[in-house]
Each structure stands twice: as C-alpha cells, then as structure tokens.
C-alpha cells in the first residue's frame, strides 16, 4: 500500500474527541460551508466517536455512532438501529481507505451495543461510496445544511 498507514480507534479521551472535532471543522465547516453552530450538537456528548490517525498521530478522519434514545430520534424510534453520522475524511487522506475503515469501526461499535442495523444520511455525491459498503438508499432526497442527502440503511 502506498502512502501512510493509519489506525482507527474509538475516541476515548478529550484529546481524541478534539481531534474528531478538528477534522469535522476542516471538512464540513471550512470545505463545505456548514455553519459551525449547527455542525456540533447535543448528540456529540452521548455519541461514540471513532478517529482515524496516521502512524505519526495526525488525525485523518472521524465518524460518530448514535445509539439508544439519541439514535431513535434520527431513525424513526427503532432502538435496535444506530445512526452513523458526521463521517469526515481530511482531504490528504481521501482515497486511502480511511472512510471505509471508519464506517466499519462504527458498525463494530453498533454490533457491540447489540444493534441490528445502521442508518445514515448520506450526501448524495457519496451514495456510491456507501452502496459499495452495503448500504441501501430509501426515501426521497432532502436538504441538510443546504446539502442534498438521502437516507440509507445497512443490516448488521
């Protein structure tokens, strides 16, 4: 494999969580123009955050899993379904498999919590990425932060 290797882990401490938020700020706020006041929300305090880091510790990507009541609010009330969100990969790390590794880490965290499926709201340009990972789109296209999205789900 060319390029730097990386590892994905659950963000366990404040430094890891700050690294997750920094990647989200870089990708969603700076690159995509999502207002910072809606990028971070109350769900961040209860989510399982995953972090991809290069061997030298540089943060490369992040994602989060909502479960329990937090997920039910996003998935139509089904407590067995988790919600994957805020998946972001820093521009220099794109194409290295970081995004797929983050999705799999979120799915592993969902399985560890007894969940049977994972839902997500995919930006429409990323539908093919998620389809390759086994997700199926459903429902109409909708706007989130002014960006077109579709709901998707994968059984675990």
DRENGUVO-503653 format. One record per residue: x, y, z of N, C-alpha, C, O in turn; residue in one letter. Coordinates in Angstrom, 2 decimals, always signed. Atoms other than C-alpha are relative to their C-alpha. Example, Ala and Ser with C-alpha at 12.3 -4.5 7.8 and 13.67 -1.06 7.14 Angstrom:
      n.px      n.py      n.pz     ca.px     ca.py     ca.pz      c.px      c.py      c.pz      o.px      o.py      o.pz   aa
     +0.89     -1.19     +0.00    +12.30     -4.50     +7.80     +0.90     +1.20     +0.00     +1.94     +1.18     +0.66    A
     -0.82     -1.19     -0.06    +13.67     -1.06     +7.14     -0.77     +1.09     +0.73     -0.26     +2.20     +0.90    S
***
This chain:
      n.px      n.py      n.pz     ca.px     ca.py     ca.pz      c.px      c.py      c.pz      o.px      o.py      o.pz   aa
     +0.86     -1.18     +0.00     +0.00     +0.00     +0.00     +0.89     +1.23     +0.00     +1.83     +1.32     +0.79    X
     -0.78     -1.23     +0.02     +1.38     +3.39     -0.88     -0.61     +1.00     +0.97     -1.79     +0.89     +1.32    X
     +0.49     -1.02     -0.92     +1.07     +6.37     +1.42     +0.12     -0.47     +1.44     +0.51     -1.61     +1.71    X
     -0.15     +0.32     -1.41     +0.99     +6.47     +5.18     -1.03     -1.04     +0.44     -2.14     -1.09     -0.09    X
     +0.99     +0.91     -0.57     -0.65     +3.71     +7.16     -0.73     +0.74     +1.12     -0.29     +1.79     +1.59    X
     +0.82     -0.66     -1.00     -3.31     +4.53     +9.70     -0.68     -1.04     +0.87     -0.72     -2.22     +0.54    X
     +0.78     +0.84     -0.91     -5.28     +3.12    +12.60     -1.30     +0.72     +0.32     -1.37     +1.95     +0.29    X
     +1.30     -0.55     -0.40     -8.90     +3.61    +13.61     -0.30     -0.50     +1.40     -0.14     -1.69     +1.70    X
     +0.33     +0.37     -1.37     -9.96     +3.65    +17.24     -1.19     +0.81     +0.48     -1.53     +1.85     -0.09    X
     +1.04     -0.77     -0.67    -12.82     +4.74    +19.45     +0.69     +1.13     +0.73     +1.70     +0.91     +1.41    X
     -0.56     -1.17     -0.69    -12.10     +8.24    +20.75     -0.33     -0.13     +1.48     -1.49     -0.01     +1.88    X
     +0.20     +0.29     -1.42    -11.62     +7.59    +24.45     +0.25     +1.19     +0.92     -0.29     +1.23     +2.02    X
     -0.37     -1.08     -0.92    -10.20    +10.82    +25.84     -0.27     +1.36     -0.66     -0.55     +1.43     -1.85    X
     +0.29     -1.34     +0.55    -10.67    +14.59    +25.41     +0.88     +0.37     -1.20     +0.40     +1.04     -2.12    X
     -0.87     -0.33     +1.13     -7.68    +14.87    +23.06     -0.50     -0.67     -1.28     -0.50     -0.07     -2.35    X
     +0.55     +0.69     +1.17     -9.16    +12.24    +20.72     -1.26     +0.69     -0.49     -1.45     +0.87     -1.69    X
     +1.25     -0.65     +0.41    -12.54    +13.96    +20.76     +0.29     +1.35     -0.66     -0.37     +1.71     -1.63    X
     -0.37     -1.27     +0.63    -10.91    +17.32    +19.98     +0.55     -0.23     -1.40     +0.30     +0.57     -2.30    X
     -0.50     +0.34     +1.33     -9.12    +15.66    +17.04     -1.17     -0.29     -0.94     -1.16     +0.12     -2.10    X
     +1.20     +0.27     +0.80    -12.50    +14.38    +15.80     -0.66     +1.31     -0.42     -1.01     +1.49     -1.59    X
     +0.65     -1.28     +0.29    -13.99    +17.87    +16.05     +0.82     +0.84     -0.97     +0.26     +1.56     -1.79    X
     -0.86     -0.76     +0.91    -10.98    +19.39    +14.27     -0.16     -0.48     -1.44     -0.21     +0.34     -2.36    X
     +0.21     +0.53     +1.35    -11.44    +17.07    +11.28     -1.36     +0.44     -0.52     -1.48     +0.85     -1.67    X
     +1.33     -0.44     +0.42    -15.15    +17.87    +11.18     +0.00     +1.48     -0.38     -0.63     +1.87     -1.36    X
     -0.06     -1.43     +0.32    -14.38    +21.60    +11.25     +0.67     +0.21     -1.35     +0.22     +1.01     -2.16    X
     -0.74     -0.12     +1.27    -11.88    +21.20     +8.40     -0.88     -0.39     -1.19     -0.91     +0.32     -2.19    X
     +0.77     +0.53     +1.13    -14.23    +19.16     +6.21     -1.35     +0.68     -0.16     -1.68     +1.19     -1.23    X
     +1.37     -0.49     +0.13    -17.73    +20.35     +6.99     -0.09     +1.53     +0.03     -0.79     +2.12     -0.79    X
     +0.11     -1.45     -0.16    -17.24    +23.95     +8.11     +0.84     +0.72     -1.06     +0.32     +1.54     -1.81    X
     -0.89     -0.72     +0.91    -14.20    +25.08     +6.09     -0.24     -0.38     -1.46     -0.35     +0.50     -2.32    X
     +0.12     +0.44     +1.40    -14.63    +22.94     +2.93     -1.42     +0.15     -0.54     -1.63     +0.66     -1.64    X
     +1.36     +0.09     +0.52    -18.40    +22.54     +2.67     -0.89     +1.16     +0.42     -2.02     +1.28     -0.06    X
     +0.76     -1.18     -0.37    -19.58    +25.73     +4.33     -1.16     -0.24     +0.95     -2.09     +0.57     +1.02    X
     +1.03     +0.25     -1.00    -21.72    +24.14     +7.03     +0.22     +0.99     +1.15     +1.34     +1.11     +1.65    X
     -0.17     -0.93     -1.12    -22.37    +26.76     +9.72     +0.48     -0.75     +1.26     -0.06     -1.79     +1.62    X
     -0.60     +0.66     -1.15    -20.28    +25.91    +12.78     -1.02     -0.23     +1.11     -0.93     -1.22     +1.84    X
     +0.97     +0.15     -1.09    -23.24    +26.44    +15.11     -0.98     -1.16     -0.21     -1.68     -1.54     +0.73    X
     +0.82     +1.19     +0.18    -25.10    +23.51    +13.51     +0.84     -1.27     -0.19     +0.31     -2.38     -0.13    X
     -0.86     +1.18     +0.16    -22.10    +21.22    +12.95     +0.12     -0.77     +1.31     +0.11     -2.00     +1.30    X
     -0.13     +0.65     -1.31    -21.74    +20.49    +16.65     -1.34     +0.08     +0.69     -2.01     +1.11     +0.65    X
     +1.33     +0.04     -0.61    -24.82    +19.43    +18.59     +0.03     -0.77     +1.31     +1.06     -1.30     +1.72    X
     +0.11     +0.68     -1.30    -26.04    +17.92    +21.84     +0.30     -1.49     -0.11     +0.70     -2.11     +0.87    X
     -0.29     +1.42     +0.18    -25.63    +14.43    +20.37     +1.49     -0.31     +0.16     +1.85     -1.44     +0.48    X
     -1.44     +0.25     -0.13    -21.84    +14.86    +20.43     +0.37     -0.51     +1.39     +1.31     -1.28     +1.54    X
     -0.32     +0.38     -1.38    -21.88    +14.41    +24.22     -0.32     -1.47     +0.28     +0.27     -2.06     +1.18    X
     +0.41     +1.38     -0.27    -23.55    +10.97    +24.02     +0.41     -0.98     -1.10     +0.19     -2.18     -0.97    X
     -0.39     +0.85     +1.12    -22.15     +9.63    +20.73     +1.28     -0.77     +0.29     +2.09     -0.39     +1.13    X
     -1.28     +0.71     +0.07    -19.45     +7.04    +20.23     +0.72     +0.60     -1.21     +0.24     +0.50     -2.34    X
     -0.78     -0.60     +1.09    -16.81     +8.86    +18.17     +1.14     -0.95     -0.36     +1.78     -1.53     +0.51    X
     -1.15     +0.77     +0.46    -14.28     +7.00    +16.04     +0.96     +0.95     -0.70     +0.55     +1.94     -1.31    X
     -1.06     -0.87     +0.51    -10.98     +8.51    +14.94     +1.02     -0.82     -0.77     +1.49     -1.85     -0.29    X
     -1.09     +0.59     +0.78     -8.54     +7.56    +12.19     +1.21     +0.91     +0.14     +1.11     +2.12     -0.04    X
     -1.24     -0.77     -0.15     -4.94     +8.64    +12.80     +1.11     -0.67     -0.78     +1.20     -1.90     -0.86    X
     -1.20     +0.48     +0.67     -1.78     +8.32    +10.77     +0.95     -0.51     +1.07     +0.79     -0.20     +2.25    X
     -0.97     +0.55     -0.95     +1.12     +6.48    +12.40     +0.68     +1.06     +0.85     +1.07     +0.80     +1.98    X
     -0.64     -1.07     -0.77     +2.58     +9.83    +13.47     -0.99     +0.76     +0.89     -0.63     +1.74     +1.54    X
     +1.01     -0.63     -0.86     -0.68    +10.74    +15.25     -0.87     +1.04     -0.68     -1.81     +1.54     -0.06    X
     +0.80     -0.99     +0.72     -2.06    +13.11    +12.60     -1.42     -0.51     -0.21     -1.59     -1.60     -0.75    X
     +1.38     +0.43     +0.23     -5.88    +12.92    +12.58     -0.34     +0.02     -1.49     -0.04     +0.98     -2.19    X
     +0.35     +0.13     +1.41     -7.18    +11.73     +9.21     -1.50     +0.00     -0.26     -1.95     +0.41     -1.33    X
     +1.44     +0.10     +0.21    -10.89    +11.16     +9.72     -0.73     -0.33     +1.27     -0.13     -0.68     +2.29    X
     +0.84     +0.25     -1.16    -13.78    +10.71    +12.07     -1.40     -0.40     -0.44     -1.78     -0.22     -1.59    X
     +1.42     +0.30     +0.17    -17.34     +9.48    +12.39     -0.59     -0.21     +1.37     +0.14     -0.34     +2.36    X
     +0.61     +0.24     -1.30    -19.87     +9.00    +15.14     -1.18     -0.94     -0.13     -1.81     -1.05     -1.18    X
     +1.14     +0.90     -0.11    -22.46     +6.47    +16.22     -0.91     +0.52     +1.09     -0.49     +0.74     +2.23    X
     +1.03     -0.27     -1.00    -25.67     +7.44    +17.96     -0.74     -1.30     +0.25     -1.01     -2.06     -0.68    X
     +0.76     +1.20     -0.35    -27.49     +4.69    +19.82     -0.96     +0.36     +1.12     -0.87     +1.43     +1.71    X
     +0.98     -0.26     -1.04    -30.35     +4.40    +22.26     -0.94     +1.13     -0.39     -1.33     +1.25     -1.55    X
     +0.95     -1.09     +0.24    -32.59     +7.44    +22.62     +0.49     +0.99     -1.05     -0.30     +1.50     -1.84    X
     -0.55     -0.95     +0.98    -30.25     +9.63    +20.58     -0.22     -0.50     -1.42     -0.60     +0.27     -2.30    X
     +0.20     +0.56     +1.33    -30.44     +7.28    +17.60     -1.47     -0.08     -0.35     -1.86     +0.17     -1.49    X
     +1.43     +0.14     +0.27    -34.17     +6.71    +17.96     -0.59     +1.28     -0.57     -1.50     +1.25     -1.40    X
     +0.48     -1.28     +0.51    -34.73    +10.40    +17.33     +0.32     +0.16     -1.48     -0.39     +0.85     -2.21    X
     -0.42     -0.13     +1.40    -32.91    +10.04    +13.99     -0.49     -1.14     -0.87     -0.54     -0.99     -2.09    X
     +0.30     +1.19     +0.80    -34.06     +6.56    +12.90     -1.45     -0.42     +0.08     -1.78     -1.56     -0.25    X
     +1.41     +0.32     -0.04    -37.79     +6.69    +13.45     -0.43     -0.77     +1.24     -1.49     -1.39     +1.23    X
     +0.42     +0.58     -1.27    -37.84     +5.38    +17.00     +0.38     -1.44     +0.22     +0.01     -2.00     +1.25    X
     -0.38     +1.40     -0.17    -36.37     +1.90    +16.48     +1.28     -0.08     +0.83     +2.35     +0.32     +0.36    X
     -1.17     +0.03     -0.87    -33.99     +1.27    +19.42     +1.08     -1.00     -0.44     +2.19     -0.98     +0.09    X
     -1.01     +0.97     +0.46    -32.22     -1.57    +17.55     +0.82     +0.54     -1.16     +1.71     -0.15     -1.66    X
     -0.70     -0.60     +1.14    -30.99     +0.80    +14.82     +0.87     +1.15     +0.49     +0.40     +2.06     +1.18    X
     -0.91     -1.10     -0.31    -27.93     +3.01    +15.26     +0.01     +1.01     -1.13     -0.50     +0.75     -2.22    X
     -0.09     -1.06     +1.00    -27.24     +6.22    +13.40     +1.46     +0.40     -0.18     +2.09     +0.91     +0.74    X
     -1.36     -0.41     +0.35    -23.90     +6.78    +11.67     -0.07     +1.42     -0.53     -0.91     +1.74     -1.37    X
     +0.01     -1.36     +0.48    -23.10    +10.42    +11.14     +1.35     +0.67     +0.14     +2.28     +0.13     +0.72    X
     -1.18     -0.85     -0.10    -20.50    +13.15    +10.82     +1.26     -0.71     -0.49     +2.35     -0.51     +0.05    X
     -1.16     +0.67     +0.59    -18.24    +10.92     +8.70     +0.77     +1.01     -0.83     +0.23     +1.59     -1.77    X
     -0.82     -0.99     +0.69    -15.40    +13.12     +7.52     +1.43     -0.52     -0.12     +1.99     -1.06     +0.83    X
     -1.39     +0.39     +0.26    -12.01    +12.38     +5.96     +0.73     +1.23     -0.53     +0.28     +1.87     -1.48    X
     -0.80     -1.15     +0.43     -9.36    +15.08     +5.63     +0.46     -0.20     -1.44     +0.78     -1.31     -1.86    X
     -0.31     +0.06     +1.43     -8.57    +15.90     +2.01     +1.26     -0.82     -0.32     +1.22     -1.62     -1.25    X
     -1.21     +0.78     +0.36     -4.97    +14.47     +2.06     -0.15     -1.50     +0.21     +0.64     -2.27     -0.33    X
     +0.16     +1.42     -0.30     -6.29    +11.12     +3.33     -1.05     -0.68     -0.88     -1.27     -1.88     -0.75    X
     +1.04     +0.59     +0.85     -9.01    +10.60     +0.74     +0.62     -0.96     -1.01     +1.69     -0.71     -1.56    X
     -0.49     +1.00     +0.94     -8.60     +7.54     -1.43     +0.91     -1.04     +0.63     +1.42     -1.92     -0.07    X
     -0.88     +0.94     -0.69     -6.59     +5.64     +1.20     -0.76     -1.09     +0.73     -0.15     -1.96     +1.35    X
     +0.80     +0.98     -0.71     -9.48     +3.59     +2.58     -0.41     +0.43     +1.40     -0.97     -0.37     +2.16    X
     +0.31     -0.50     -1.34     -9.92     +5.76     +5.67     -1.50     +0.03     +0.22     -1.97     -0.41     +1.27    X
     +1.46     -0.09     -0.16    -13.64     +6.37     +5.10     -0.62     -1.36     +0.23     -1.44     -1.52     +1.13    X
     +0.55     +1.34     -0.16    -14.43     +2.67     +4.68     +0.38     -0.58     +1.36     -0.45     -1.22     +2.01    X
     -0.43     +0.50     -1.32    -12.39     +1.82     +7.80     -0.79     +0.66     +1.12     -1.12     +0.00     +2.11    X
     +0.82     -0.70     -1.00    -14.30     +4.45     +9.78     -1.41     -0.57     +0.05     -1.96     -0.79     +1.13    X
     +1.34     +0.57     +0.04    -17.66     +3.07     +8.62     -0.01     -1.36     +0.69     -0.90     -1.65     +1.48    X
     -0.06     +1.33     -0.62    -16.61     -0.46     +9.63     +0.19     +0.11     +1.52     -0.36     -0.69     +2.27    X
     -0.19     -0.20     -1.44    -15.46     +0.83    +13.04     -1.31     +0.41     +0.67     -1.61     -0.04     +1.78    X
     +1.31     -0.38     -0.54    -18.86     +2.47    +13.59     -0.91     -1.22     +0.05     -1.63     -1.42     +1.02    X
     +0.83     +1.21     +0.01    -20.57     -0.77    +12.57     +0.42     -0.96     +1.13     -0.44     -1.56     +1.77    X
     -0.48     +0.85     -1.10    -18.38     -2.72    +15.03     -0.51     +0.52     +1.34     -0.93     -0.26     +2.20    X
     +0.51     -0.60     -1.24    -19.36     -0.28    +17.79     -1.49     -0.24     +0.14     -1.99     -0.44     +1.24    X
     +1.45     +0.25     -0.02    -23.03     -0.74    +16.83     -0.27     -1.46     +0.39     -1.13     -1.73     +1.23    X
     +0.17     +1.42     -0.35    -22.74     -4.54    +16.97     +0.29     -0.24     +1.48     -0.42     -0.99     +2.14    X
     -0.38     +0.17     -1.40    -21.02     -4.31    +20.36     -1.10     +0.48     +0.95     -1.15     +0.08     +2.11    X
     +1.10     -0.51     -0.80    -24.10     -2.46    +21.61     -1.31     -0.72     -0.29     -2.38     -0.30     +0.15    X
     +1.17     +0.81     +0.28    -26.50     -5.09    +20.28     -0.92     +0.54     -1.08     -2.06     +0.09     -1.19    X
     +0.85     -0.57     +1.06    -27.80     -3.03    +17.36     -0.05     -0.94     -1.19     +0.89     -1.70     -1.44    X
     +0.20     +0.92     +1.12    -29.14     -4.84    +14.30     +0.14     +0.67     -1.37     +0.18     -0.01     -2.39    X
     -0.13     -0.74     +1.25    -28.80     -2.11    +11.66     +0.59     +1.38     +0.29     +0.58     +1.85     +1.42    X
     -0.51     -1.36     -0.09    -27.19     +1.25    +10.98     -0.64     +0.83     -1.10     -0.63     +0.44     -2.27    X
     +0.54     -0.98     +0.94    -28.91     +4.20     +9.32     +1.00     +1.14     -0.14     +1.84     +1.35     +0.74    X
     -0.81     -1.21     +0.18    -27.19     +7.26     +7.90     -0.70     +0.91     -0.98     -1.57     +0.48     -1.74    X
     +0.46     -0.98     +0.98    -27.95    +10.40     +5.96     +1.21     +0.36     -0.85     +2.10     +1.09     -0.40    X
     -1.15     -0.18     +0.88    -25.56    +10.42     +3.01     -0.16     +1.21     -0.89     -1.23     +1.44     -1.46    X
     +0.00     -1.02     +1.04    -24.65    +13.44     +0.97     -0.13     -0.75     -1.34     +0.50     -1.79     -1.53    X
     +0.32     +0.76     +1.22    -25.90    +12.46     -2.49     +1.25     -0.34     -0.82     +1.27     -1.37     -1.49    X
     -1.21     +0.32     +0.76    -22.41    +12.63     -4.02     +0.72     -1.22     +0.57     +1.57     -1.81     -0.10    X
     -0.65     +1.14     -0.66    -21.37     +9.87     -1.55     -0.85     -1.27     -0.03     -0.47     -2.27     +0.58    X
     +0.85     +1.18     +0.03    -24.20     +7.42     -2.31     +0.76     -1.24     -0.48     +0.62     -2.31     +0.12    X
     -0.74     +1.14     +0.53    -21.92     +5.16     -4.36     +0.98     -0.58     +1.02     +1.13     -1.79     +1.11    X
     -0.92     +0.43     -1.05    -19.36     +5.01     -1.54     -0.73     -0.90     +0.99     -0.27     -2.00     +1.30    X
     +0.74     +0.78     -0.98    -21.97     +3.80     +0.94     -0.63     -1.26     -0.61     -0.70     -2.30     +0.05    X
     +0.55     +1.19     +0.67    -23.60     +1.44     -1.59     +1.06     -1.09     -0.09     +0.75     -2.27     +0.11    X
     -1.09     +0.99     +0.07    -20.21     -0.27     -2.04     +0.25     -0.66     +1.37     +0.80     -1.76     +1.44    X
     -0.16     +0.55     -1.34    -20.21     -0.81     +1.75     -1.26     -0.72     +0.49     -1.34     -1.11     +1.65    X
     +1.18     +0.79     -0.34    -23.63     -2.49     +1.68     -1.22     +0.78     +0.43     -2.20     +0.18     +0.88    X
     +1.15     -0.83     -0.40    -25.98     +0.43     +2.39     -0.96     +0.16     -1.17     -0.54     +0.18     -2.33    X
     +1.04     -0.18     +1.01    -29.26     +0.87     +0.53     -0.75     +1.30     +0.29     -1.18     +1.54     +1.42    X
     +0.71     -1.27     -0.15    -30.87     +4.27     -0.06     -1.50     -0.25     +0.06     -2.01     -1.18     -0.56    X
     +1.46     +0.05     -0.04    -34.52     +4.82     +0.80     -0.52     +1.41     +0.23     +0.17     +2.28     +0.75    X
     +0.64     -1.30     -0.21    -36.93     +7.72     +0.85     +0.50     +1.05     -0.98     +1.43     +0.82     -1.76    X
     -0.34     -1.08     +0.95    -36.73    +11.00     -1.03     +1.28     +0.73     +0.39     +1.75     +0.65     +1.53    X
     -1.13     -0.89     -0.28    -33.77    +13.33     -1.32     -0.49     +1.15     +0.87     -1.62     +1.61     +0.74    X
     +0.35     -1.14     -0.88    -33.73    +16.09     +1.32     +1.26     +0.84     +0.22     +2.38     +0.39     -0.03    X
     -1.12     -0.89     -0.28    -31.57    +19.04     +2.28     +0.33     -0.03     +1.49     -0.56     +0.01     +2.33    X
     -0.51     -0.13     -1.37    -29.44    +19.08     +5.44     +1.15     +0.99     -0.10     +2.11     +0.75     -0.83    X
     -0.99     -1.08     +0.07    -27.38    +22.25     +5.99     +0.17     +0.49     -1.44     +1.25     +0.89     -1.84    X
     -0.02     -0.46     +1.38    -28.29    +23.15     +2.40     +0.64     -0.98     -0.97     +0.84     -0.64     -2.14    X
     -0.68     +1.01     +0.83    -26.64    +19.95     +1.05     -0.97     -1.15     -0.24     -1.58     -1.65     +0.71    X
     +0.91     +1.12     +0.29    -28.69    +17.23     -0.75     +0.48     -1.30     +0.66     +1.66     -1.65     +0.61    X
     -0.28     +1.26     -0.69    -28.87    +13.96     +1.22     -1.06     -1.04     -0.36     -2.13     -0.70     -0.87    X
     +0.97     +1.11     +0.03    -30.60    +10.54     +1.10     +0.24     -0.85     +1.24     +1.37     -0.99     +1.71    X
     -0.11     +0.95     -1.10    -31.33     +8.18     +3.97     +0.47     -1.33     -0.56     +0.10     -1.71     -1.67    X
     -0.50     +1.32     +0.38    -29.55     +4.81     +3.81     +0.02     -0.88     +1.23     +0.06     -0.39     +2.36    X
     -0.04     +0.95     -1.11    -29.54     +1.66     +5.92     +0.76     -1.25     -0.42     +0.74     -1.66     -1.58    X
     -0.66     +1.29     +0.18    -27.47     -1.49     +6.31     -0.30     -0.87     +1.20     -0.08     -0.45     +2.34    X
     +0.18     +0.96     -1.09    -28.44     -4.53     +8.35     +1.37     -0.52     +0.41     +2.25     -0.71     -0.43    X
     -1.27     +0.52     -0.51    -25.64     -5.79    +10.57     -0.05     -1.51     +0.16     +0.93     -2.12     +0.59    X
***
